[in-house]
Amino acid sequence: MKEWRKTGCILCAQNCGLEILVEDGRMIKVRPDKDNPRSKGYACRKGMKILSYQYQNGRLTTPLKRVGERFEPIPWDQATEEIAARMRNLVDTHGSRCLAYMGASSQGGHFEAAFGLTLLRSLGSQYLYSSAGQEFSGAWWVYGRMLGKQYNLAIPDEHETEMLVGWGWNGMRSHQMPEAPRVLTGIAAHSDKLLVVIDPRQSETARLANIHLALRPGTDALLIKAMIAIILQRGWENTEYLEHRVEGLAAIRPWFAGFDIEAAVAVCRLDYDRVVELCRLMTTRRWCMHPDLGIYMGRHSTLNSYLMNILGAVCGIFGVRGGNMIPGMVMPLGFHADERNPKTWRTVATNMPPAAAGSFPPAVVPEEILSEHPERLRALYVSGCNPLRSYPDTTAYEQAFDRLDLLVVCDIVMSETARYGHYVLPCRTPYESWDGTFFPWSYPGVYFQMRQPLVEAPGDCREASQIFTDLADKLGLIPDIPHEVREAARAGRLLFATRLMEWAAQEPAIRSKMPFILARTLGAEWDSANKAALWGMLMTAPKSLRDNAARAGFKPGIDQGDRLFQAVIDNPQGLWVGAADTANPMAGISTPSGKIEVYIPELEEPAKALNAVREADDLRLPAEFPLILNAGRHMKYNANTLMRDPAWNNGARACTVAMHPDDMAALNLRDGQQVRVTTTAGSEVGEVEVDDDVRRGTVLIPHGFGLIYDGEVYGINVNRLTNSSHRDPLGTPLHRYVPCRVEAIGD
C-alpha cells in the first residue's frame, strides 16, 4: 500500500513542508507540500534528497560499548546502567563541572533539549554546548543587552519592507528565511523595493541584488561605524524614534563624532558616494537587515553585531513593520543567561559565559578537556550533532576526546564523533519520531509543525528523549509516580492534567523533573517522550503564547493548551498557532528601561578604538599566509554533516577549493588540480576550482565534508584548517577570516 504523508525537512532551520510517499513501511519518494502554510510548496534540492539522509549505510540498531579497540553490542539496560553509574561516579568524585551535554540544537528536532537539560541540571551542571554557541554567541549576547533577553532575535519583516539589507548572507543558498529564493527574487524585481547585499564576493544573492557593496573581507565593523557616523554627522537619524524608543544614545554619540569616514571607507575599498547613498536610503525607507555568518563569524564578531544593531536603532527599524521585529514564539531558543549574575557559570579554563541563550561556545571544549584544572571537563554526552566535523579545530577535538573519562554519543550511524565514544546509543531518525523545532522565522504569524513518525525504526532504536529518560531513571532522578497519575494517563488527557496538577501542588519539587514524569506516563502510552512533552509544554504555556494563540482563533480557557495540542496533531502539515500583537510591536523588549538600550559598557573601548589607521595595519596578512580562507561556504551541495552518502550529490563537484582565476594564474594552478591549503591549524588537500565570483585574495571551501562513508573520506574537512583559538572574545570562531596559503602538490 502506498500513502503520501505530510512532514517537514530536517536539513536546515526553515523546515520546509514535504510530502513523502511511504510504501510497505519504507519512504520511497519526496515532493514539496503545497499545504504547508509557511513554505507554501517550496523546497530546495536538499529537502528533495531527504531519502539519502534516512537510508544511510551503517545504520545503528543496538547500543554499542567500546571494548579495547572495537565496539560490542550490549542490551539497553546494561548500557544505561553503566553510563549512569559512570556519570554518578565522576560527578561525585570531581564535582558537577566535570559533566557537559553537547546537543539540543538539531536542525530537525528540539524536544530532546528539555530532557537533556533536565538531566544535566539534576546532576548540578550548567554546561550546555550547542551550535547556537558556535555561531551566535556574540550576536545573542548583544540582543540580551540591547533588547533584554538573549533569545529576543529581531527577525526581518521581509514581506512588509521596502528594502532588505543582507549583510554577510547568501540567502539564495543558505536560506535563513521561509521561501528565501522566492522572497529575494520578488524584492529585487519589485519596482518599489530594493535588495541590498553587502558581501565581499559576488554571491548568488549579490548577483540578484539591486545594490551590491563588495567590501574588503574583514572590514564589516569599520564600514558599519562609518555608516553610523555619516548618519549622525549629517543629522539623518530618526530623532522621534530615538527619543521615545531608545535609551543611551547620548553615551555612544561621541564615538562617532570626528570619525574619519572617508579613510574608513577607503580601507573597506568601497566608493564613498555609494556608501553615503545607501545611508540616505536607510534613513528614508522602511528597511530591515538580515545578517548571517559573514557577520557572526567574521572579524570583530560581537562588535559587528553591536554596531549593526546601533545602525538599526539610529534608523528606527526595530519594532516597526518592514523593519526587524521580535517574533512570537512557541518556545524561545534557549533561555536568558546573564553572566553578571553570580549564579551563572563560566568555563573553568577559558572563562567563557553561556552567551548564546544558555549555550557555551563549542570552540573552547578542547581546552576545557585538556586543561589541568581540577574541575576540568571529563564526561560529555553528545546528541544530535557531530563535533568532529561541525566544530573548529578537529585535531584539537580528537586529542581532547582521547582524554575524556566518558564520551557517550547518541546517533543514527557510526559518525566520526561516535568512533571516539565509550558508548554509542542508536536513536530514531526524525522520520521515525514525533519531533519539531522552535525556530521563530515568521512575523506576525507564529508557526509550528510537529512531525509524526512515517516509518518504524529498525532494531531497538529509541527517541533521544526516551534515552535521556532511561538514564534519569537509572540515576534515580525520577520521583515515584502515584498510581492514580499513571492510571489517569490511560484514561484521558484532561483527567491526567487534573491528577498531575494535584500531585504537583502537594509536591512542588517534582516540577523540575516534569519532562521525565510526562515521558513515563503519557509518553509510555504513546511510545513518545517528545509527544508527551509537547502536550505538557502547551498546557503550561506562558501568557505570551496563550495571548498569541487567542489572536489566531484559539479561544482562552483552561483547556486552551489541550485544544492547541489537538490542532497540532490534526495538522501534520503545520499550522499557525498564534499571531503576534502588531498593535504593540515593542512588547517583546524586556530591558530595564523598556527601550532599546544601545550603550553596552563592555564594548565601549573596542567601539571607540575602531578606526581606519588601526584596521589598515591589522588587516595586513603575514607573508606565509597571503590569502583569506572563508571556511564554510553555503552551497546547494552541503547540509552541515547530516548528509553523508556522496551519492546524494550525483557526482557534482561538491567540495572544492574555489579561487579567482587571477589568483590561480599567479600560483600557476589549473582548474581541477590537487592543491594543499595550509593555515596555522593544519593542512588539507583538495581539488581547486576556478570561480570568477570568488573575490581576489580569498579562498572558499564548503563545510560539512571530510565525512567517512563506507570506509572512504568524502571531501575536505575544513575544520582541520580552523584553529579553536582563532575566535571572538565570546567564543565564536572566526571562520570567515582565516589566513591561509595554497600550493600545488603535483600533477
GIDAZI-V79949 format. One record per helix or strand of 2 or more residues. SS is the DSSP state (A for helix, B for strand). FROM is the first residue (numbers start at 0). LEN is the number of residues. Records with the same first field share a line. If there is no record, write none. Layout:
# GIDAZI-V79949
SS = FROM-LEN + FROM-LEN
This chain:
# GIDAZI-V79949
B = 1-7 + 16-7 + 25-7 + 63-4 + 69-4 + 98-4 + 127-3 + 153-3 + 162-5 + 193-5 + 210-3 + 245-2 + 286-5 + 323-3 + 358-3 + 378-5 + 405-6 + 422-5 + 444-4 + 574-5 + 595-2 + 626-7 + 656-3 + 673-5 + 682-8 + 697-5 + 706-3 + 711-3 + 737-7
A = 44-4 + 49-5 + 75-19 + 95-3 + 111-11 + 130-5 + 136-11 + 170-4 + 179-10 + 203-5 + 219-14 + 238-7 + 248-5 + 260-7 + 271-11 + 292-4 + 300-15 + 361-9 + 386-4 + 393-10 + 417-3 + 463-11 + 482-9 + 492-14 + 507-13 + 521-5 + 528-11 + 542-9 + 559-11 + 581-3 + 600-9 + 611-7 + 645-4 + 660-6 + 717-3
